[in-house]
């Protein structure tokens, strides 16, 4: 179906459409020397799958997508592949991140290094890929939403590279995302609404207070945090919506443009939420938000 925005003759493809991507490209984030690598197996080599839209519909926007999985797995289908196809349906290049996590042997700081490298890689290739370097966002689901929120709050911090790591030209590029899309994200650490599994997998059960606070994203918002779209469901008991509320209020405090939706229906981990009445509207609301913030231009109906 098509979604018609109020008071316009503009249409945008809806998430429920069957969509087909013109090209996918798998890329290693580091060709030579992954920082903090424990070995040389595939699990030690973070990578991205770049979902390029059809050239006839492509626009100059890209989004790095972080699937969820509690920092112990990755939901690469409904929070990865399906999201890539959805973005391609309205011309956006999606960069799905296969980042390091606990069941690959990795915790702090490696997931953050991986998402920062992914953002830098997109910006480094912006001209070649037809991307505006000021229109590169980050998106995440659940623990991937936490990772996306850390990318949006710690981009000014010096990366924790090992001493034997040789920086390259990609490392010289900014890793600040221009916008964030956070889908039922883990936000708060060490609180009554913490997703304890994500916290323990990332930083351990006995992490120092300073590290817990560093990864409590609602405490890390500044005036430079990018505009943010957030959605939750009221029925989500895995990651309660209080996580998003805390982040939204922090954004408001710092006058960062933000929009948050809490839908009544749906358990944790919905992805595009197709077939969930009401909640399945979040992708179209997200597109409208991207339009309202100048990242995506609406298409005139023919």
C-alpha positions in Angstrom: 0.0 0.0 0.0 1.0 3.6 -0.2 1.0 6.1 2.7 -0.5 9.6 2.0 0.8 12.2 4.4 -1.9 14.8 5.5 -2.4 17.9 3.4 -0.1 16.8 0.6 -0.2 14.9 -2.6 3.0 13.2 -1.7 3.3 9.4 -1.3 6.0 7.3 0.3 6.4 3.6 0.0 5.1 1.7 3.1 7.0 -0.9 5.0 4.4 -3.6 4.1 5.3 -3.5 0.4 7.4 -6.3 -1.0 10.7 -4.7 -1.9 13.8 -5.8 -3.7 17.3 -4.4 -3.4 19.4 -3.9 -6.4 22.7 -4.8 -4.9 24.2 -6.0 -1.6 27.9 -5.8 -0.9 29.7 -7.5 2.0 32.6 -5.6 3.4 35.1 -6.2 6.2 35.4 -3.1 8.4 39.1 -3.6 8.8 41.1 -5.2 6.0 44.4 -5.2 7.9 44.4 -5.6 11.6 41.2 -5.6 13.6 41.7 -3.7 16.9 41.6 -6.1 19.9 41.1 -9.2 17.7 41.3 -12.4 19.6 41.9 -14.5 16.5 41.5 -14.6 12.7 38.2 -16.4 12.4 35.1 -14.9 10.9 33.8 -14.0 14.3 36.9 -11.9 14.9 36.2 -9.8 11.7 33.4 -7.3 12.1 31.8 -6.5 8.8 28.9 -4.8 7.1 26.4 -5.7 4.4 25.6 -2.6 2.3 22.1 -2.7 0.9 22.2 -0.3 -2.1 18.9 0.8 -3.5 18.0 0.7 -7.2 19.9 3.5 -8.9 16.6 4.9 -10.3 15.2 5.5 -6.8 18.4 6.1 -4.7 18.7 9.2 -2.6 21.7 10.6 -0.8 21.0 9.1 2.6 22.6 6.2 4.4 21.8 4.5 7.7 24.1 2.1 9.7 21.8 -0.6 11.2 22.6 -2.3 14.4 20.6 -5.5 15.0 19.7 -6.5 18.6 20.6 -9.6 20.5 21.5 -8.6 24.0 25.2 -8.1 23.1 25.3 -11.9 22.9 23.8 -12.6 19.4 22.5 -10.7 16.4 19.0 -10.7 14.9 20.3 -10.4 11.4 17.0 -11.1 9.6 14.1 -9.1 11.1 16.4 -6.4 12.5 18.9 -6.6 9.6 17.9 -7.9 6.2 14.3 -6.8 6.4 15.4 -3.3 7.5 17.8 -3.1 4.6 15.0 -3.9 2.2 12.7 -1.4 3.9 15.2 1.4 3.6 15.9 0.5 -0.1 12.2 0.8 -0.8 12.4 4.6 -0.4 15.9 5.0 -1.8 18.1 4.9 1.4 21.3 2.9 1.5 21.3 0.6 4.5 24.5 -0.6 6.1 23.8 -3.6 8.3 26.4 -4.1 10.9 27.7 -7.5 12.1 29.4 -6.3 15.2 31.4 -8.2 17.9 29.6 -9.4 21.0 30.0 -11.6 24.0 29.3 -14.9 22.2 32.0 -14.1 19.8 34.3 -13.4 22.8 34.0 -9.6 22.9 32.6 -6.9 25.2 33.5 -3.3 25.9 34.9 -1.4 24.0 34.6 -3.4 20.8 31.0 -3.0 19.8 31.4 0.7 20.0 34.6 0.6 18.0 32.8 -1.4 15.3 29.8 0.9 14.9 32.1 4.0 14.9 34.2 2.3 12.2 31.0 1.5 10.2 29.9 5.2 10.3 33.4 6.3 9.3 33.4 3.8 6.5 30.1 5.2 5.1 31.4 8.7 5.3 34.7 7.8 3.8 32.9 6.2 0.8 30.1 8.9 0.6 31.2 10.3 -2.7 31.6 6.9 -4.4 28.2 5.7 -3.0 26.3 8.9 -3.8 25.8 9.8 -0.1 25.6 13.2 1.4 28.2 13.1 4.3 25.8 15.1 6.4 23.0 12.6 6.0 24.4 9.5 7.6 22.3 8.1 10.4 22.5 5.2 12.9 19.7 2.9 13.8 19.5 0.1 16.4 17.1 -2.4 17.9 17.1 -3.4 21.6 20.8 -3.8 22.5 21.6 -2.6 19.0 19.6 0.5 20.0 21.9 0.9 22.9 24.9 0.6 20.6 23.3 3.2 18.3 22.7 5.5 21.2 26.3 5.2 22.3 27.4 6.0 18.8 25.3 9.2 19.1 26.7 10.2 22.5 30.3 9.2 22.4 31.5 10.3 19.0 33.8 12.9 20.4 35.6 10.5 22.8 39.0 9.3 21.7 38.6 5.6 20.5 40.1 3.0 22.7 42.4 1.5 20.2 45.3 -0.8 21.3 48.8 0.7 21.2 49.8 -1.6 18.3 46.9 -0.5 16.1 47.9 1.5 13.0 45.3 4.2 12.2 44.3 4.6 8.6 42.5 7.2 6.5 39.1 6.0 7.5 39.9 6.6 11.2 40.5 10.3 10.4 36.8 10.7 9.3 34.1 11.8 11.7 32.0 9.1 13.3 29.2 11.4 14.5 25.9 10.2 13.1 23.6 12.9 11.7 20.5 11.3 13.2 19.4 8.3 15.3 16.5 5.9 15.0 16.2 3.9 18.2 13.8 0.9 18.2 12.9 -0.4 21.7 16.5 0.5 22.7 18.3 -0.5 25.9 19.3 2.9 27.4 19.7 2.8 31.2 22.3 0.7 32.9 22.1 -0.1 36.6 18.5 0.8 37.1 15.2 -1.0 37.8 14.5 -1.0 34.0 17.9 -2.2 32.9 18.1 -5.1 30.6 20.6 -6.9 32.8 21.8 -9.4 30.2 22.9 -6.6 27.8 24.7 -4.8 30.6 26.5 -7.9 31.8 27.4 -9.0 28.3 28.9 -5.6 27.4 30.7 -4.5 30.6 30.3 -7.4 33.1 28.4 -7.8 36.3 31.0 -6.0 38.4 31.9 -3.1 36.2 33.1 0.1 37.9 30.6 2.9 38.4 32.3 5.1 35.9 31.9 2.5 33.1 28.2 1.9 34.1 27.6 5.7 33.8 29.5 5.9 30.5 27.1 3.4 29.0 24.0 4.9 30.6 23.1 6.8 27.5 20.5 9.1 29.0 23.4 10.5 31.1 25.6 11.2 28.1 23.3 13.5 26.0 24.8 16.9 25.1 23.9 19.7 22.8 25.8 17.8 20.0 23.7 14.7 20.3 21.9 14.2 16.9 18.1 14.4 16.3 16.4 11.2 17.4 13.3 9.1 16.6 12.3 6.5 19.3 9.6 3.9 19.4 8.6 1.4 22.1 5.5 -0.7 23.0 3.7 -0.6 26.3 3.6 -4.4 26.4 7.4 -4.7 26.1 8.6 -6.3 29.4 12.0 -7.2 28.1 13.1 -3.6 27.7 10.5 -1.3 29.3 9.6 2.0 27.6 11.0 3.9 30.6 14.4 3.4 28.9 13.2 5.5 25.9 11.4 8.0 28.1 14.6 8.8 30.0 16.5 9.3 26.8 13.7 11.5 25.3 13.6 13.7 28.3 17.4 14.1 28.2 17.1 15.1 24.6 14.5 17.7 25.4 16.6 19.1 28.2 19.4 19.7 25.7 16.9 21.0 23.0 17.7 18.2 20.6 14.9 17.6 18.1 13.2 14.3 19.0 10.1 12.3 18.5 8.9 9.3 20.6 6.1 6.8 20.1 4.9 4.3 22.6 2.4 1.9 21.0 0.1 -0.2 23.2 0.4 -3.5 21.5 3.4 -5.7 20.8 6.0 -7.7 22.7 9.8 -7.0 22.5 11.6 -7.5 19.3 9.0 -6.6 16.7 11.2 -5.4 13.9 9.0 -3.8 11.3 5.9 -5.0 13.4 4.0 -6.1 10.3 0.6 -7.4 11.3 0.5 -5.7 14.7 -2.4 -3.2 14.4 -1.2 0.3 15.3 2.4 -0.6 16.0 3.0 -1.4 12.3 2.7 2.3 11.6 6.0 3.1 13.1 8.0 2.8 9.8 5.8 5.3 8.1 6.0 7.6 11.1 9.7 7.3 11.0 9.8 8.2 7.3 7.6 11.3 8.1 10.1 12.2 10.8 13.0 11.9 8.4 11.1 14.2 6.0 10.3 16.7 8.7 13.9 16.9 9.7 15.2 17.4 6.1 16.9 14.1 5.7 14.5 12.6 3.1 12.5 14.5 0.5 8.9 13.4 -0.2 8.1 12.1 -3.7 5.4 13.8 -5.7 2.8 11.3 -7.0 2.6 10.9 -10.7 
